[in-house]
């Protein structure tokens, strides 16, 4: 039980940690009060059953009409309470879902946790974080609100209905066993919990595998959804390489996993349903059968029989909350587990052996830096590297030598590092990778990311686009965000790099790191844009990483990373500009 309740309350704390969350508790209490009013009406309906059926037995037309009028009032009142309660409950669900989703999303995006989670070789247990945030948060809140409400109402209802059943079951059940007379007073009262207790045990025995199967189903659904998104985002490359058949095979394999687990889940639901379905259908008839001896013996009237059956049915139905809710509880347990796994990973602090010192408007200094792969295999070793503000440096090395990893280490994003790195303020630095990130918020947002698009005027945007050779995007600025995004999605690799370099001009960082950021451009375009970049950012330090000599980049120092045949690490050779 601890494996469920501790994670459950940790998640609920995120939903109730501020005024909005506390207001949600007030909403929940109000919904309970409405349900209690509905419970009072339900109890009144039990008494109505006695009055109505006695009137039928006596063929009292006036009383029958009177009882029908009472019935209409009770039904309308019950419906109104239910609808108001459901409306407020839906408001509560979206309130708590927003708080939970925001809290987890903030953790995911703070401190680069989303990156470390992706980087962690042991993060396979936290598959598809985006699905956990989007789907599991919704499932968790919905089932928590509905099932906790149902549980509380079940407890209160059991007490209420039991008191009614106790007052009605004044007779005893007598029978002979081997010549001995056995008498069970108020047998209807004891039959209800015994019947439900046995049924609950059978339900749990048959349905216990559902939780793990549900967890696996959610994981495989997430894998399949992610693969479809990946195909959509990579459609051009797949089409050019005629890779549709391979992608189809991959998607079929992923869906096969969904199908296999779904069949197991379906079989388990069938096994559980073989018990719960007949139980559900007979639970309304059992009380009638149990009360028949008293009716036949003349201890209760027809109205009393119907009233007794109604009270017993309500007791059994209320006690059967566990049985009827078992599948929902299994899904709630699965979502709780998945969200708790994600939170534990996000709350885990990534330890870095490097000595990072924040130098506001300072310099870049690297000493005895050893980079490793996630499997602890050595990569690049940099004994010493110092860069002053305003310097222009070309860092050269073959592909795979560790240039990009060095950049990640400087940015504080590579935990597999030993040594000392003193870096300038990240707020004054801009890192542009070979494959630039294009946010899905339109052209203006792509030009000024991560700043808000409102910070960039249309005139500035037009000048930037023209300067980097993207004049055809200027006319797209008047289109809707969706149409602009369709245009951005169709950009080639070179056009994406032009857009990212225009972003660098606009942001004007004091420290600019370019990791093969112009590799997709032809020599003439590269020379034009890098020259323009150098002229626009006169006071900025520019560190360019490239395996080939950059065209148009007037660097002051050239540093070559070369492989040392005597060692698995790499060494550094520095030379002045030999242009």
C-alpha positions as CSV (number, residue, x, y, z in Angstrom):
1,X,0.0,0.0,0.0
2,X,2.9,2.4,0.7
3,X,4.1,2.0,-2.9
4,X,0.8,3.7,-3.9
5,X,-0.1,6.1,-1.1
6,X,3.3,7.8,-0.7
7,X,3.6,8.7,-4.4
8,X,-0.1,9.6,-4.4
9,X,0.2,12.1,-1.6
10,X,3.4,13.5,-3.1
11,X,1.5,14.2,-6.3
12,X,-1.5,15.6,-4.5
13,X,0.8,18.0,-2.6
14,X,1.7,19.6,-6.0
15,X,-2.0,20.2,-6.6
16,X,-2.7,21.9,-3.3
17,X,0.5,23.9,-2.6
18,X,-0.9,27.4,-3.4
19,X,-4.1,29.4,-3.0
20,X,-5.5,28.0,-6.3
21,X,-5.0,24.5,-5.0
22,X,-6.5,25.2,-1.6
23,X,-9.5,26.7,-3.4
24,X,-9.8,23.4,-5.3
25,X,-10.1,21.7,-1.9
26,X,-13.0,24.0,-1.1
27,X,-14.6,23.1,-4.5
28,X,-14.2,19.4,-3.6
29,X,-15.9,19.9,-0.2
30,X,-18.8,21.8,-1.9
31,X,-19.2,18.9,-4.3
32,X,-19.3,16.5,-1.4
33,X,-22.0,18.7,0.3
34,X,-24.1,18.5,-2.9
35,X,-23.6,14.7,-2.9
36,X,-24.7,14.5,0.7
37,X,-27.8,16.4,-0.2
38,X,-28.3,13.9,-3.0
39,X,-27.8,11.1,-0.5
40,X,-30.6,12.5,1.7
41,X,-32.9,12.4,-1.3
42,X,-31.8,8.8,-2.0
43,X,-32.7,7.9,1.6
44,X,-36.0,9.7,1.2
45,X,-36.6,7.5,-2.0
46,X,-36.3,4.4,0.2
47,X,-39.2,5.7,2.3
48,X,-41.1,6.7,-0.8
49,X,-40.9,3.0,-2.0
50,X,-42.7,1.9,1.1
51,X,-45.4,4.6,0.7
52,X,-45.9,4.1,-3.0
53,X,-46.1,0.3,-3.0
54,X,-48.4,0.2,0.0
55,X,-50.7,2.7,-1.8
56,X,-50.6,0.3,-4.8
57,X,-51.4,-2.7,-2.5
58,X,-54.3,-0.8,-1.0
59,X,-55.4,0.5,-4.5
60,X,-55.5,4.1,-3.0
61,X,-55.7,6.3,-6.2
62,X,-55.4,9.6,-4.4
63,X,-52.3,8.5,-2.5
64,X,-50.8,7.0,-5.6
65,X,-51.1,10.4,-7.4
66,X,-49.6,12.1,-4.4
67,X,-46.6,9.8,-4.3
68,X,-46.0,10.3,-8.0
69,X,-45.8,14.0,-7.4
70,X,-43.3,13.4,-4.6
71,X,-41.4,11.2,-6.9
72,X,-41.2,13.9,-9.6
73,X,-39.9,16.5,-7.0
74,X,-37.3,14.0,-5.7
75,X,-36.0,13.1,-9.2
76,X,-35.8,16.8,-10.3
77,X,-34.0,17.7,-7.1
78,X,-31.6,14.8,-7.5
79,X,-30.9,15.7,-11.1
80,X,-30.2,19.3,-10.3
81,X,-27.8,18.5,-7.5
82,X,-26.0,16.0,-9.7
83,X,-25.6,18.4,-12.7
84,X,-24.3,21.3,-10.5
85,X,-21.9,18.9,-8.7
86,X,-20.6,17.5,-12.0
87,X,-20.1,21.0,-13.4
88,X,-18.1,22.1,-10.3
89,X,-16.2,18.8,-10.3
90,X,-15.1,19.4,-13.9
91,X,-13.8,22.9,-12.9
92,X,-11.9,21.3,-10.1
93,X,-10.3,18.7,-12.4
94,X,-9.0,21.3,-14.8
95,X,-7.8,23.5,-11.9
96,X,-5.8,20.7,-10.3
97,X,-4.6,19.3,-13.6
98,X,-3.3,22.7,-14.5
99,X,-1.4,22.9,-11.2
100,X,0.0,19.4,-11.5
101,X,1.0,19.8,-15.2
102,X,2.6,23.2,-14.6
103,X,4.5,21.9,-11.6
104,X,5.9,18.9,-13.4
105,X,6.6,20.9,-16.6
106,X,8.5,23.5,-14.7
107,X,10.6,20.8,-13.1
108,X,11.2,19.2,-16.5
109,X,12.3,22.4,-18.1
110,X,14.3,23.9,-15.1
111,X,18.0,23.3,-14.7
112,X,18.1,21.5,-18.1
113,X,16.5,18.5,-16.5
114,X,14.8,17.6,-19.8
115,X,18.3,17.3,-21.4
116,X,19.8,15.3,-18.5
117,X,16.8,12.9,-18.6
118,X,17.4,12.3,-22.3
119,X,21.1,12.0,-21.7
120,X,20.8,9.5,-18.7
121,X,21.6,6.0,-19.9
122,X,19.4,4.7,-17.0
123,X,16.4,6.8,-17.9
124,X,14.7,4.0,-19.9
125,X,12.3,3.5,-17.0
126,X,11.1,7.0,-17.6
127,X,10.0,6.6,-21.1
128,X,8.0,9.2,-23.0
129,X,8.0,12.1,-20.5
130,X,5.8,14.1,-22.8
131,X,3.1,11.5,-22.6
132,X,3.4,11.3,-18.8
133,X,2.9,15.0,-18.5
134,X,0.1,15.2,-21.0
135,X,-1.9,12.0,-20.5
136,X,-1.0,10.7,-17.0
137,X,-1.6,14.0,-15.3
138,X,-5.1,14.1,-16.9
139,X,-5.8,10.5,-15.9
140,X,-4.4,10.9,-12.4
141,X,-6.5,14.0,-11.6
142,X,-9.7,12.7,-13.2
143,X,-9.5,9.3,-11.4
144,X,-8.4,10.9,-8.1
145,X,-11.3,13.3,-8.0
146,X,-13.9,10.8,-9.1
147,X,-12.7,7.9,-7.0
148,X,-11.9,9.8,-3.8
149,X,-15.3,11.4,-4.1
150,X,-16.9,8.0,-4.6
151,X,-15.0,6.5,-1.7
152,X,-15.9,9.2,0.8
153,X,-19.5,9.1,-0.4
154,X,-19.4,5.3,-0.1
155,X,-18.3,5.4,3.5
156,X,-21.0,8.0,4.4
157,X,-23.6,6.2,2.4
158,X,-22.8,2.8,4.0
159,X,-23.4,4.3,7.5
160,X,-26.6,6.0,6.4
161,X,-28.0,3.0,4.5
162,X,-26.9,0.6,7.2
163,X,-28.9,2.6,9.8
164,X,-32.0,2.4,7.5
165,X,-31.4,-1.4,6.9
166,X,-31.0,-2.0,10.6
167,X,-34.3,-0.3,11.4
168,X,-36.1,-2.3,8.8
169,X,-34.5,-5.7,9.5
170,X,-36.3,-6.3,12.7
171,X,-37.0,-10.0,11.9
172,X,-34.7,-13.0,12.2
173,X,-33.9,-15.9,9.8
174,X,-34.6,-19.3,11.4
175,X,-33.7,-22.7,10.0
176,X,-32.8,-26.2,11.2
177,X,-29.3,-27.7,11.0
178,X,-29.1,-31.4,12.1
179,X,-32.0,-30.9,14.4
180,X,-30.7,-27.7,15.9
181,X,-32.6,-24.5,15.4
182,X,-30.4,-21.7,14.1
183,X,-31.6,-18.1,14.3
184,X,-29.8,-15.1,12.8
185,X,-31.3,-11.8,14.0
186,X,-31.4,-9.0,11.5
187,X,-29.8,-11.4,8.9
188,X,-30.3,-8.9,6.1
189,X,-27.8,-6.6,7.8
190,X,-25.1,-9.2,8.1
191,X,-25.7,-10.7,4.7
192,X,-24.7,-7.5,2.9
193,X,-21.1,-7.0,4.1
194,X,-20.4,-10.7,4.0
195,X,-21.6,-10.9,0.4
196,X,-19.5,-7.9,-0.7
197,X,-16.4,-9.0,1.3
198,X,-16.2,-12.3,-0.5
199,X,-16.9,-10.7,-3.8
200,X,-14.2,-8.0,-3.3
201,X,-11.6,-10.7,-2.5
202,X,-12.5,-12.6,-5.7
203,X,-12.3,-9.3,-7.7
204,X,-8.8,-8.4,-6.3
205,X,-7.5,-12.0,-7.0
206,X,-8.7,-11.9,-10.6
207,X,-7.7,-8.3,-11.4
208,X,-4.4,-7.8,-9.6
209,X,-2.3,-8.1,-12.8
210,X,-4.2,-5.2,-14.4
211,X,-1.9,-2.5,-13.0
212,X,1.4,-3.7,-14.5
213,X,-0.4,-4.4,-17.8
214,X,-1.8,-0.9,-17.8
215,X,1.6,0.6,-17.2
216,X,3.0,-1.4,-20.1
217,X,0.1,-0.4,-22.3
218,X,0.7,3.3,-21.7
219,X,4.4,2.9,-22.4
220,X,3.9,1.2,-25.7
221,X,1.2,3.6,-26.7
222,X,3.6,6.4,-26.0
223,X,6.4,4.8,-28.0
224,X,4.1,4.4,-31.0
225,X,2.9,8.0,-30.8
226,X,6.5,9.3,-30.6
227,X,7.5,7.2,-33.6
228,X,4.6,8.6,-35.6
229,X,5.7,12.2,-34.6
230,X,9.3,11.4,-35.6
231,X,8.2,10.2,-39.0
232,X,6.1,13.3,-39.5
233,X,9.0,15.6,-38.6
234,X,11.4,13.6,-40.8
235,X,9.1,13.1,-43.7
236,X,11.4,14.8,-46.2
237,X,14.5,12.7,-45.4
238,X,12.4,9.6,-45.4
239,X,10.9,10.4,-48.8
240,X,14.3,11.3,-50.3
241,X,15.8,8.0,-49.1
242,X,12.7,5.9,-50.0
243,X,12.5,4.8,-46.4
244,X,8.8,4.4,-46.2
245,X,8.9,0.6,-46.1
246,X,11.5,0.5,-43.3
247,X,9.5,3.0,-41.3
248,X,6.4,1.0,-41.9
249,X,8.1,-2.1,-40.6
250,X,9.3,-0.2,-37.5
251,X,5.8,1.2,-36.9
252,X,4.3,-2.3,-37.4
253,X,6.7,-3.7,-34.8
254,X,5.8,-1.0,-32.3
255,X,2.1,-1.6,-32.9
256,X,2.6,-5.3,-32.6
257,X,3.9,-4.6,-29.0
258,X,0.7,-2.6,-28.4
259,X,-1.4,-5.4,-29.8
260,X,0.4,-8.1,-27.7
261,X,0.0,-6.2,-24.5
262,X,-3.6,-5.2,-25.4
263,X,-4.5,-8.9,-25.9
264,X,-3.1,-9.7,-22.5
265,X,-5.0,-6.8,-21.0
266,X,-8.2,-7.8,-22.8
267,X,-7.9,-11.4,-21.5
268,X,-7.4,-10.2,-18.0
269,X,-10.4,-7.8,-18.3
270,X,-12.4,-10.7,-19.6
271,X,-11.5,-12.9,-16.7
272,X,-12.4,-10.1,-14.3
273,X,-15.6,-9.3,-16.2
274,X,-16.7,-13.0,-15.9
275,X,-17.2,-12.2,-12.2
276,X,-18.0,-8.5,-12.1
277,X,-20.6,-8.5,-14.8
278,X,-22.8,-11.2,-13.3
279,X,-22.2,-9.6,-9.9
280,X,-23.4,-6.2,-11.3
281,X,-26.5,-7.8,-12.8
282,X,-27.5,-9.8,-9.8
283,X,-26.7,-7.2,-7.1
284,X,-30.1,-5.6,-7.7
285,X,-31.9,-9.0,-7.4
286,X,-30.2,-10.6,-4.4
287,X,-31.9,-8.4,-1.8
288,X,-35.3,-9.4,-3.1
289,X,-34.5,-13.1,-2.8
290,X,-33.1,-12.6,0.7
291,X,-36.2,-10.7,1.9
292,X,-38.7,-13.2,0.4
293,X,-38.7,-15.4,3.5
294,X,-39.9,-12.5,5.6
295,X,-42.5,-11.5,3.1
296,X,-43.8,-15.1,2.7
297,X,-44.0,-15.3,6.5
298,X,-46.1,-12.2,6.6
299,X,-43.5,-10.2,8.6
300,X,-43.4,-7.4,6.0
301,X,-45.9,-5.9,3.5
302,X,-45.3,-5.5,-0.2
303,X,-44.2,-1.9,0.4
304,X,-42.0,-3.1,3.3
305,X,-40.5,-5.7,0.9
306,X,-39.7,-3.1,-1.7
307,X,-38.3,-0.7,0.9
308,X,-36.2,-3.4,2.4
309,X,-34.9,-4.5,-1.0
310,X,-34.1,-0.9,-1.8
311,X,-32.1,-0.4,1.4
312,X,-30.2,-3.6,1.0
313,X,-29.4,-2.8,-2.6
314,X,-28.0,0.6,-1.7
315,X,-25.9,-1.0,1.1
316,X,-24.5,-3.6,-1.3
317,X,-24.0,-1.2,-4.1
318,X,-22.2,1.2,-1.8
319,X,-20.0,-1.5,-0.3
320,X,-19.2,-2.7,-3.9
321,X,-17.3,0.5,-4.7
322,X,-14.1,-1.4,-4.7
323,X,-15.5,-4.0,-7.1
324,X,-17.0,-1.6,-9.6
325,X,-14.0,0.8,-9.5
326,X,-11.3,-1.9,-9.7
327,X,-10.3,-1.2,-13.3
328,X,-10.2,2.6,-12.6
329,X,-8.1,2.0,-9.5
330,X,-5.7,-0.1,-11.5
331,X,-5.3,2.7,-14.0
332,X,-4.9,5.3,-11.2
333,X,-2.2,3.2,-9.7
334,X,-0.4,2.9,-13.0
335,X,-0.6,6.7,-13.7
336,X,0.6,7.4,-10.2
337,X,3.6,5.1,-10.6
338,X,4.5,6.7,-14.0
339,X,4.3,10.2,-12.7
340,X,6.2,9.4,-9.5
341,X,9.0,7.8,-11.6
342,X,9.3,11.0,-13.6
343,X,9.3,13.2,-10.5
344,X,12.0,11.1,-8.9
345,X,14.2,11.5,-11.9
346,X,13.6,15.2,-12.2
347,X,14.3,15.7,-8.5
348,X,17.6,13.9,-8.8
349,X,20.5,16.3,-9.0
350,X,23.0,15.6,-11.7
351,X,26.5,15.8,-10.2
352,X,29.3,17.3,-12.2
353,X,32.9,16.9,-11.2
354,X,33.9,20.1,-13.0
355,X,34.7,23.2,-11.0
356,X,32.3,25.7,-12.5
357,X,32.8,29.4,-11.5
358,X,30.4,32.0,-12.8
359,X,32.3,34.9,-14.3
360,X,29.9,37.8,-15.1
361,X,31.3,39.5,-18.2
362,X,34.4,37.5,-17.6
363,X,36.4,35.1,-19.8
364,X,36.4,31.5,-20.8
365,X,39.1,29.4,-19.1
366,X,39.6,25.6,-19.4
367,X,42.2,23.7,-17.4
368,X,42.9,20.0,-17.5
369,X,39.5,19.2,-18.9
370,X,38.8,15.5,-19.6
371,X,35.5,14.7,-21.4
372,X,34.0,11.2,-21.3
373,X,31.1,9.4,-23.0
374,X,28.1,8.4,-20.8
375,X,29.8,4.9,-20.6
376,X,32.9,6.6,-19.1
377,X,35.1,6.1,-22.2
378,X,37.5,9.0,-22.6
379,X,37.0,11.6,-25.3
380,X,38.7,14.9,-25.7
381,X,41.3,16.2,-23.3
382,X,42.1,19.9,-23.1
383,X,45.0,20.9,-21.0
384,X,44.5,24.6,-21.2
385,X,42.3,27.0,-23.2
386,X,41.7,30.7,-22.5
387,X,39.5,33.0,-24.5
388,X,39.2,36.7,-23.7
389,X,36.1,38.9,-24.5
390,X,36.0,39.9,-28.1
391,X,38.4,37.2,-29.4
392,X,37.7,35.3,-32.6
393,X,38.8,31.6,-32.5
394,X,38.5,28.7,-34.8
395,X,38.4,25.3,-33.1
396,X,39.1,22.5,-35.6
397,X,38.8,18.8,-35.3
398,X,37.6,15.8,-37.2
399,X,34.0,14.6,-36.8
400,X,33.5,12.5,-33.6
401,X,36.6,13.9,-31.9
402,X,34.5,15.7,-29.2
403,X,34.1,19.3,-30.4
404,X,30.3,19.4,-29.8
405,X,30.8,17.6,-26.4
406,X,33.3,20.3,-25.4
407,X,30.7,22.9,-26.3
408,X,28.1,21.1,-24.1
409,X,30.6,21.0,-21.3
410,X,31.2,24.8,-21.6
411,X,27.5,25.3,-21.5
412,X,27.2,23.2,-18.4
413,X,25.3,20.4,-20.1
414,X,27.7,17.6,-20.0
415,X,28.0,15.9,-16.6
416,X,30.6,13.4,-17.7
417,X,33.4,15.8,-17.2
418,X,36.5,16.2,-15.0
419,X,38.5,19.4,-14.8
420,X,38.0,23.1,-14.4
421,X,35.8,25.2,-16.6
422,X,35.2,28.9,-15.9
423,X,32.7,30.3,-18.3
424,X,31.0,33.6,-19.0
425,X,27.4,34.3,-18.1
426,X,25.0,32.1,-19.9
427,X,22.6,35.1,-20.2
428,X,25.3,36.8,-22.4
429,X,26.1,33.6,-24.4
430,X,24.5,32.0,-27.4
431,X,25.1,28.5,-28.6
432,X,24.1,27.5,-32.1
433,X,24.4,23.8,-33.0
434,X,24.7,22.4,-36.5
435,X,21.0,21.6,-36.5
436,X,19.3,24.7,-35.2
437,X,16.1,24.7,-33.2
438,X,13.1,26.3,-34.8
439,X,10.3,27.0,-32.3
440,X,6.7,26.3,-33.6
441,X,5.5,29.8,-33.0
442,X,6.0,31.6,-36.3
443,X,8.8,33.4,-38.1
444,X,9.2,36.3,-35.6
445,X,9.6,33.8,-32.7
446,X,12.2,31.8,-34.7
447,X,14.2,35.0,-35.3
448,X,14.4,36.2,-31.7
449,X,14.2,32.9,-29.7
450,X,14.5,32.6,-26.7
451,X,13.2,36.2,-26.4
452,X,9.5,36.9,-26.8
453,X,8.5,37.6,-30.3
454,X,7.0,41.0,-29.2
455,X,10.6,42.2,-28.7
456,X,11.2,42.1,-32.5
457,X,9.6,44.6,-34.8
458,X,8.5,43.7,-38.4
459,X,11.0,46.1,-39.9
460,X,13.9,44.5,-37.9
461,X,12.7,41.1,-39.0
462,X,12.6,42.1,-42.6
463,X,16.2,43.5,-42.4
464,X,17.5,40.3,-40.7
465,X,15.8,38.0,-43.2
466,X,17.2,40.0,-46.2
467,X,20.7,40.1,-44.6
468,X,21.0,36.3,-44.4
469,X,19.5,35.6,-47.8
470,X,15.9,34.7,-46.8
471,X,13.9,37.4,-48.6
472,X,11.2,35.0,-49.6
473,X,10.2,34.7,-45.9
474,X,9.5,38.5,-45.7
475,X,6.2,38.1,-47.5
476,X,5.2,35.3,-45.2
477,X,5.3,37.5,-42.2
478,X,1.7,38.6,-42.9
479,X,0.4,35.1,-42.8
480,X,-1.2,33.3,-39.9
481,X,1.0,31.5,-37.4
482,X,0.0,28.1,-38.7
483,X,0.9,29.1,-42.3
484,X,4.2,30.6,-41.2
485,X,5.0,27.4,-39.3
486,X,4.2,25.3,-42.4
487,X,6.8,27.5,-44.3
488,X,9.4,27.0,-41.6
489,X,8.9,23.3,-41.5
490,X,9.7,23.2,-45.2
491,X,13.0,25.0,-44.9
492,X,16.1,23.2,-46.0
493,X,19.1,22.6,-43.7
494,X,20.9,25.6,-45.1
495,X,17.9,27.9,-44.8
496,X,17.5,26.8,-41.1
497,X,21.1,27.7,-40.5
498,X,20.6,31.1,-42.1
499,X,17.7,31.8,-39.9
500,X,19.7,30.8,-36.8
501,X,22.6,33.1,-37.8
502,X,20.1,35.9,-38.2
503,X,19.0,35.2,-34.7
504,X,22.6,35.6,-33.5
505,X,22.8,39.0,-35.2
506,X,19.5,40.1,-33.5
507,X,20.4,38.8,-30.0
508,X,24.0,40.2,-30.2
509,X,25.5,38.0,-27.5
510,X,28.8,38.9,-25.9
511,X,29.8,35.3,-26.4
512,X,28.8,33.4,-29.5
513,X,29.5,29.7,-29.9
514,X,29.0,28.2,-33.4
515,X,29.1,24.5,-33.7
516,X,29.3,23.7,-37.5
517,X,26.5,26.4,-37.6
518,X,27.3,27.2,-41.3
519,X,28.2,23.7,-42.5
520,X,25.1,23.5,-44.8
521,X,25.9,26.7,-46.7
522,X,27.9,27.0,-49.9
523,X,31.3,28.8,-49.6
524,X,30.0,32.1,-51.0
525,X,27.0,32.3,-48.7
526,X,29.1,31.2,-45.7
527,X,31.6,33.9,-46.4
528,X,29.0,36.6,-46.8
529,X,27.0,35.7,-43.7
530,X,30.1,35.1,-41.4
531,X,31.6,38.4,-42.6
532,X,28.3,40.2,-41.8
533,X,28.2,38.4,-38.5
534,X,31.7,39.6,-37.5
535,X,30.9,43.1,-38.6
536,X,27.7,43.3,-36.6
537,X,29.1,41.7,-33.5
538,X,32.3,43.8,-33.2
539,X,32.6,43.4,-29.4
540,X,31.5,39.8,-29.2
541,X,33.8,36.8,-28.7
542,X,33.1,34.3,-31.4
543,X,34.2,30.7,-31.0
544,X,33.6,28.7,-34.2
545,X,33.8,24.9,-34.2
546,X,34.3,23.3,-37.6
547,X,36.2,20.5,-39.2
548,X,36.9,22.6,-42.3
549,X,38.3,26.1,-42.7
550,X,35.4,28.6,-42.4
551,X,35.0,31.0,-45.3
552,X,34.8,34.7,-44.4
553,X,35.6,34.2,-40.7
554,X,38.5,36.5,-39.7
555,X,39.8,34.4,-36.7
556,X,42.7,35.4,-34.5
557,X,43.6,32.0,-33.3
558,X,43.3,28.5,-34.7
559,X,43.2,25.6,-32.3
560,X,43.5,22.1,-33.8
561,X,42.1,19.1,-31.9
562,X,44.0,16.0,-33.1
563,X,44.0,12.4,-32.2
564,X,47.0,11.0,-30.3
565,X,47.8,7.6,-31.6
566,X,49.5,6.7,-28.3
567,X,46.4,7.5,-26.3
568,X,42.6,7.2,-26.6
569,X,42.3,10.9,-25.8
570,X,43.0,13.8,-28.0
571,X,45.6,16.6,-27.7
572,X,45.4,20.3,-28.7
573,X,47.7,22.2,-31.0
574,X,47.3,26.0,-31.2
575,X,48.6,28.3,-33.9
576,X,47.9,31.9,-35.0
577,X,45.7,32.8,-37.9
578,X,47.4,31.6,-41.1
579,X,44.9,33.1,-43.5
